[in-house]
Amino acid sequence: MEFPMSAEEFAAKAKQLAETQGITLTGNQGKISRSGVTASYLYEAGKLKVEILEKPFFVSTDYCEEQLRNWIQKS
């Protein structure tokens, strides 16, 4: 999944993620995990790329992506 995003928007989302979910992004790329879902992220050239790497078997990838998309797109 790709999301167009300025550097300022990426920094704001990273801060919000740390404050609301306790997840700290380490630089412009890395992996994050929460509730059995692991994803990789890469921010470069004005785009945030996210890939779901692992998830519980009873949760669809589509559901994980939908939840992520909704969170990123809300103000």
N, CA, C and O atoms as a MOPAC input file, in Angstrom:
PM7 MOZYME 1SCF
protein

 N      0.84200 1    -1.16000 1     0.00000 1
 C      0.00000 1     0.00000 1     0.00000 1
 C      0.89400 1     1.23000 1     0.00000 1
 O      1.92500 1     1.26700 1     0.67100 1
 N      0.48000 1     2.23900 1    -0.76600 1
 C      1.23000 1     3.49400 1    -0.81500 1
 C      0.31700 1     4.66600 1    -0.48800 1
 O     -0.84800 1     4.70300 1    -0.88400 1
 N      0.87800 1     5.61900 1     0.24500 1
 C      0.14100 1     6.81600 1     0.62600 1
 C      0.99700 1     8.03400 1     0.32400 1
 O      2.11900 1     8.13000 1     0.82000 1
 N      0.49300 1     8.97300 1    -0.48300 1
 C      1.23600 1    10.21500 1    -0.66000 1
 C      1.23300 1    10.98800 1     0.65200 1
 O      0.19900 1    11.09800 1     1.31200 1
 N      2.39200 1    11.52400 1     1.02700 1
 C      2.49400 1    12.16000 1     2.34100 1
 C      3.73700 1    13.04200 1     2.38000 1
 O      4.81500 1    12.61800 1     1.96300 1
 N      3.59100 1    14.24900 1     2.87500 1
 C      4.75700 1    15.12400 1     3.03300 1
 C      5.58100 1    14.65600 1     4.23400 1
 O      5.11100 1    13.86400 1     5.05100 1
 N      6.79800 1    15.15000 1     4.32800 1
 C      7.65400 1    14.81400 1     5.46800 1
 C      7.01500 1    15.26900 1     6.77500 1
 O      7.12200 1    14.58500 1     7.79300 1
 N      6.35200 1    16.42400 1     6.74700 1
 C      5.67800 1    16.93500 1     7.94400 1
 C      4.51100 1    16.03200 1     8.34600 1
 O      4.30300 1    15.77100 1     9.53100 1
 N      3.75400 1    15.55700 1     7.36000 1
 C      2.64100 1    14.64600 1     7.65100 1
 C      3.15200 1    13.32700 1     8.21700 1
 O      2.56000 1    12.77200 1     9.14200 1
 N      4.26300 1    12.82100 1     7.65500 1
 C      4.84800 1    11.57500 1     8.15900 1
 C      5.28600 1    11.74200 1     9.61200 1
 O      5.02600 1    10.87300 1    10.44300 1
 N      5.94400 1    12.84700 1     9.91500 1
 C      6.38900 1    13.11000 1    11.28700 1
 C      5.19900 1    13.22000 1    12.23400 1
 O      5.25600 1    12.71900 1    13.35700 1
 N      4.12900 1    13.86500 1    11.79600 1
 C      2.93500 1    14.00900 1    12.63500 1
 C      2.26800 1    12.66100 1    12.88000 1
 O      1.83300 1    12.38300 1    13.99700 1
 N      2.18300 1    11.82100 1    11.84800 1
 C      1.58300 1    10.49000 1    12.01200 1
 C      2.45800 1     9.62000 1    12.91400 1
 O      1.93800 1     8.85300 1    13.72400 1
 N      3.77400 1     9.73200 1    12.78100 1
 C      4.68100 1     8.96400 1    13.63800 1
 C      4.49100 1     9.36300 1    15.09400 1
 O      4.45700 1     8.50600 1    15.97800 1
 N      4.36700 1    10.65300 1    15.34300 1
 C      4.14700 1    11.14100 1    16.70700 1
 C      2.80600 1    10.65200 1    17.24500 1
 O      2.71200 1    10.21200 1    18.39100 1
 N      1.77600 1    10.73000 1    16.41600 1
 C      0.44400 1    10.27500 1    16.82200 1
 C      0.45100 1     8.77400 1    17.12100 1
 O     -0.17700 1     8.33200 1    18.08300 1
 N      1.14800 1     8.00000 1    16.31300 1
 C      1.23500 1     6.55700 1    16.52200 1
 C      1.90300 1     6.24500 1    17.85600 1
 O      1.46100 1     5.35200 1    18.57800 1
 N      2.95700 1     6.96900 1    18.18200 1
 C      3.65400 1     6.76600 1    19.45500 1
 C      2.76300 1     7.14100 1    20.63100 1
 O      2.71300 1     6.42700 1    21.63300 1
 N      2.06100 1     8.26300 1    20.50700 1
 C      1.22800 1     8.74300 1    21.61200 1
 C     -0.02600 1     7.90400 1    21.82900 1
 O     -0.42400 1     7.68100 1    22.97200 1
 N     -0.65100 1     7.43900 1    20.75900 1
 C     -1.93300 1     6.73800 1    20.90000 1
 C     -1.80200 1     5.22300 1    20.96100 1
 O     -2.64300 1     4.55100 1    21.55900 1
 N     -0.74300 1     4.67500 1    20.34200 1
 C     -0.60700 1     3.21600 1    20.27600 1
 C      0.65000 1     2.68400 1    20.95200 1
 O      0.81300 1     1.47300 1    21.09500 1
 N      1.53800 1     3.58400 1    21.36800 1
 C      2.77600 1     3.14200 1    21.98800 1
 C      3.75000 1     2.50600 1    21.00800 1
 O      4.62900 1     1.74200 1    21.40800 1
 N      3.59400 1     2.82200 1    19.71800 1
 C      4.46400 1     2.27600 1    18.68000 1
 C      5.38700 1     3.38600 1    18.19700 1
 O      4.92800 1     4.43600 1    17.74800 1
 N      6.69400 1     3.14600 1    18.29400 1
 C      7.67000 1     4.14700 1    17.88900 1
 C      8.29200 1     3.74900 1    16.55800 1
 O      8.82900 1     2.65100 1    16.41500 1
 N      8.21500 1     4.64900 1    15.58800 1
 C      8.87800 1     4.42300 1    14.31000 1
 C     10.34300 1     4.79800 1    14.46900 1
 O     10.67000 1     5.81400 1    15.08400 1
 N     11.21900 1     3.97900 1    13.91500 1
 C     12.65500 1     4.22800 1    14.01800 1
 C     13.17800 1     4.66300 1    12.65800 1
 O     13.64100 1     3.83900 1    11.86900 1
 N     13.10300 1     5.94200 1    12.39400 1
 C     13.56200 1     6.46300 1    11.11400 1
 C     12.52700 1     6.31900 1    10.01600 1
 O     11.33600 1     6.14500 1    10.27500 1
 N     13.00900 1     6.39600 1     8.77900 1
 C     12.11700 1     6.36700 1     7.62800 1
 C     11.77000 1     4.96900 1     7.14800 1
 O     10.97600 1     4.81000 1     6.22000 1
 N     12.35900 1     3.95100 1     7.77400 1
 C     11.99500 1     2.58500 1     7.40700 1
 C     12.17100 1     1.66800 1     8.59700 1
 O     12.97300 1     1.92400 1     9.49500 1
 N     11.40000 1     0.59000 1     8.58300 1
 C     11.49400 1    -0.37300 1     9.66400 1
 C     10.29300 1    -1.27900 1     9.70400 1
 O      9.54800 1    -1.39800 1     8.73200 1
 N     10.11200 1    -1.92100 1    10.85000 1
 C      8.98100 1    -2.81900 1    11.07900 1
 C      8.27800 1    -2.38800 1    12.35200 1
 O      8.90100 1    -1.89900 1    13.29500 1
 N      6.97400 1    -2.58000 1    12.35900 1
 C      6.18100 1    -2.31300 1    13.55600 1
 C      5.27300 1    -3.50600 1    13.80100 1
 O      4.89300 1    -4.21000 1    12.86500 1
 N      4.92400 1    -3.73100 1    15.07300 1
 C      4.03800 1    -4.83400 1    15.44100 1
 C      3.05300 1    -4.37800 1    16.49600 1
 O      3.37600 1    -3.57300 1    17.36900 1
 N      1.84600 1    -4.90900 1    16.39600 1
 C      0.81200 1    -4.62800 1    17.39700 1
 C     -0.29600 1    -5.65800 1    17.23000 1
 O     -0.75700 1    -5.90200 1    16.11500 1
 N     -0.71700 1    -6.25400 1    18.31600 1
 C     -1.84800 1    -7.19200 1    18.33600 1
 C     -1.70300 1    -8.31700 1    17.31700 1
 O     -2.68200 1    -8.71900 1    16.68900 1
 N     -0.49100 1    -8.82000 1    17.15400 1
 C     -0.26700 1    -9.94300 1    16.25500 1
 C     -0.08900 1    -9.57400 1    14.79300 1
 O      0.08500 1   -10.45200 1    13.94800 1
 N     -0.13100 1    -8.29100 1    14.48700 1
 C      0.06500 1    -7.83100 1    13.11000 1
 C      1.43700 1    -7.16700 1    13.01800 1
 O      1.76900 1    -6.29300 1    13.81900 1
 N      2.22400 1    -7.58800 1    12.03800 1
 C      3.53400 1    -6.99400 1    11.79200 1
 C      3.53600 1    -6.41300 1    10.38600 1
 O      3.07700 1    -7.04600 1     9.43600 1
 N      4.05600 1    -5.21000 1    10.27100 1
 C      4.12200 1    -4.53600 1     8.97300 1
 C      5.48200 1    -3.88500 1     8.80500 1
 O      6.12800 1    -3.49700 1     9.77800 1
 N      5.90400 1    -3.77300 1     7.56000 1
 C      7.10400 1    -2.99800 1     7.25500 1
 C      6.65000 1    -1.66000 1     6.69400 1
 O      5.57500 1    -1.55400 1     6.10500 1
 N      7.48100 1    -0.64000 1     6.88400 1
 C      7.16500 1     0.67500 1     6.33400 1
 C      8.42000 1     1.30000 1     5.74800 1
 O      9.53700 1     1.03300 1     6.19100 1
 N      8.21100 1     2.13000 1     4.75100 1
 C      9.29400 1     2.87300 1     4.11800 1
 C      8.72200 1     4.21100 1     3.68100 1
 O      7.76200 1     4.26600 1     2.91200 1
 N      9.31800 1     5.29000 1     4.17600 1
 C      8.92400 1     6.62500 1     3.73900 1
 C     10.05100 1     7.20500 1     2.91000 1
 O     11.17000 1     7.36500 1     3.39700 1
 N      9.75500 1     7.52300 1     1.64300 1
 C     10.73500 1     8.17100 1     0.77700 1
 C     10.01300 1     8.84300 1    -0.38400 1
 O      8.95100 1     8.39800 1    -0.82000 1
 N     10.60200 1     9.90400 1    -0.86300 1
 C     10.11000 1    10.62600 1    -2.04000 1
 C      8.63400 1    10.99300 1    -1.92800 1
 O      7.88900 1    10.90500 1    -2.90400 1
 N      8.21300 1    11.40700 1    -0.72500 1
 C      6.84100 1    11.85500 1    -0.54500 1
 C      5.80100 1    10.76200 1    -0.51000 1
 O      4.61100 1    11.03200 1    -0.67700 1
 N      6.23400 1     9.51500 1    -0.29200 1
 C      5.29700 1     8.39100 1    -0.22700 1
 C      5.62100 1     7.49800 1     0.95900 1
 O      6.78400 1     7.22500 1     1.25600 1
 N      4.57100 1     7.05100 1     1.62800 1
 C      4.70200 1     6.05100 1     2.68100 1
 C      4.24400 1     4.72600 1     2.10100 1
 O      3.10700 1     4.59700 1     1.64800 1
 N      5.13000 1     3.74400 1     2.11700 1
 C      4.80500 1     2.40400 1     1.63200 1
 C      4.71300 1     1.48700 1     2.84000 1
 O      5.61500 1     1.45700 1     3.67800 1
 N      3.61800 1     0.73800 1     2.92500 1
 C      3.39700 1    -0.17400 1     4.04500 1
 C      3.02600 1    -1.54200 1     3.48700 1
 O      2.22800 1    -1.64700 1     2.55600 1
 N      3.61400 1    -2.59200 1     4.06700 1
 C      3.29300 1    -3.95800 1     3.67000 1
 C      3.00400 1    -4.77300 1     4.92600 1
 O      3.80200 1    -4.78000 1     5.86400 1
 N      1.87000 1    -5.45400 1     4.94300 1
 C      1.52700 1    -6.35100 1     6.04700 1
 C      2.36000 1    -7.61800 1     5.87400 1
 O      2.26400 1    -8.28900 1     4.84600 1
 N      3.16700 1    -7.94400 1     6.86400 1
 C      4.05200 1    -9.10600 1     6.79500 1
 C      3.47400 1   -10.31800 1     7.50400 1
 O      3.57400 1   -11.43800 1     7.00200 1
 N      2.87500 1   -10.10600 1     8.66000 1
 C      2.29600 1   -11.19400 1     9.45100 1
 C      1.00500 1   -10.70600 1    10.07300 1
 O      0.84600 1    -9.52200 1    10.37300 1
 N      0.07600 1   -11.65100 1    10.26400 1
 C     -1.20000 1   -11.33200 1    10.89000 1
 C     -1.78800 1   -12.61600 1    11.43500 1
 O     -1.41000 1   -13.70200 1    10.99600 1
 N     -2.71000 1   -12.51400 1    12.38900 1
 C     -3.39000 1   -13.71600 1    12.86000 1
 C     -4.16700 1   -14.35400 1    11.70200 1
 O     -4.67400 1   -13.64500 1    10.83300 1
 N     -4.26000 1   -15.66900 1    11.68800 1
 C     -4.91200 1   -16.37000 1    10.58500 1
 C     -6.37800 1   -16.00100 1    10.43200 1
 O     -6.92500 1   -16.09500 1     9.33300 1
 N     -7.02000 1   -15.58500 1    11.51000 1
 C     -8.45100 1   -15.27800 1    11.46700 1
 C     -8.74600 1   -13.83900 1    11.04900 1
 O     -9.91000 1   -13.44100 1    10.99000 1
 N     -7.72200 1   -13.06400 1    10.76200 1
 C     -7.89100 1   -11.67900 1    10.31500 1
 C     -7.39700 1   -11.59500 1     8.87200 1
 O     -6.27600 1   -12.00800 1     8.57600 1
 N     -8.22000 1   -11.06800 1     7.98300 1
 C     -7.81900 1   -10.99000 1     6.57700 1
 C     -6.83800 1    -9.83400 1     6.35000 1
 O     -6.83600 1    -8.84200 1     7.07900 1
 N     -6.02300 1    -9.99200 1     5.33800 1
 C     -5.11200 1    -8.91700 1     4.94600 1
 C     -5.91200 1    -7.68700 1     4.54100 1
 O     -5.52700 1    -6.55900 1     4.85200 1
 N     -7.02700 1    -7.90400 1     3.84600 1
 C     -7.88000 1    -6.77900 1     3.43800 1
 C     -8.35300 1    -5.97700 1     4.64500 1
 O     -8.37600 1    -4.74700 1     4.60100 1
 N     -8.72700 1    -6.66100 1     5.71600 1
 C     -9.18300 1    -5.96400 1     6.92400 1
 C     -8.04400 1    -5.13400 1     7.52900 1
 O     -8.24500 1    -3.98000 1     7.90700 1
 N     -6.86100 1    -5.72300 1     7.61600 1
 C     -5.70200 1    -4.99500 1     8.16100 1
 C     -5.41400 1    -3.75700 1     7.32100 1
 O     -5.17900 1    -2.67500 1     7.86100 1
 N     -5.43100 1    -3.91700 1     6.00200 1
 C     -5.15600 1    -2.79100 1     5.11400 1
 C     -6.23200 1    -1.71600 1     5.22700 1
 O     -5.92300 1    -0.52500 1     5.20300 1
 N     -7.48500 1    -2.12700 1     5.34900 1
 C     -8.58000 1    -1.16700 1     5.49700 1
 C     -8.42900 1    -0.35300 1     6.77700 1
 O     -8.60700 1     0.86500 1     6.76600 1
 N     -8.10100 1    -1.02200 1     7.87600 1
 C     -7.92400 1    -0.32000 1     9.14500 1
 C     -6.75200 1     0.66100 1     9.06800 1
 O     -6.84400 1     1.78600 1     9.56100 1
 N     -5.67400 1     0.23700 1     8.46000 1
 C     -4.50600 1     1.10100 1     8.30000 1
 C     -4.84000 1     2.30100 1     7.41800 1
 O     -4.50900 1     3.43900 1     7.74900 1
 N     -5.49700 1     2.03400 1     6.29700 1
 C     -5.88600 1     3.11400 1     5.38000 1
 C     -6.76800 1     4.13400 1     6.09700 1
 O     -6.55000 1     5.33900 1     5.97000 1
 N     -7.75500 1     3.66100 1     6.84700 1
 C     -8.65100 1     4.56100 1     7.57800 1
 C     -7.88300 1     5.40900 1     8.58300 1
 O     -8.14000 1     6.60700 1     8.70300 1
 N     -6.94700 1     4.80600 1     9.30400 1
 C     -6.18000 1     5.54600 1    10.30900 1
 C     -5.28700 1     6.60400 1     9.65200 1
 O     -5.21600 1     7.73900 1    10.12300 1
 N     -4.61600 1     6.23200 1     8.57700 1
 C     -3.70400 1     7.16800 1     7.91700 1
 C     -4.46300 1     8.32900 1     7.28500 1
 O     -3.99000 1     9.46500 1     7.31500 1
 N     -5.61800 1     8.06000 1     6.72000 1
 C     -6.34300 1     9.09600 1     5.99600 1
 C     -7.14900 1    10.02900 1     6.89000 1
 O     -7.56000 1    11.10100 1     6.44600 1
 N     -7.38300 1     9.64200 1     8.14200 1
 C     -8.12100 1    10.56500 1     9.00700 1
 C     -7.17500 1    11.63700 1     9.54100 1
 O     -5.98000 1    11.40000 1     9.71800 1
 N     -7.71800 1    12.79000 1     9.78600 1
 C     -6.89600 1    13.94200 1    10.20500 1
 C     -6.32800 1    13.76100 1    11.58400 1
 O     -5.61800 1    14.63600 1    12.07900 1

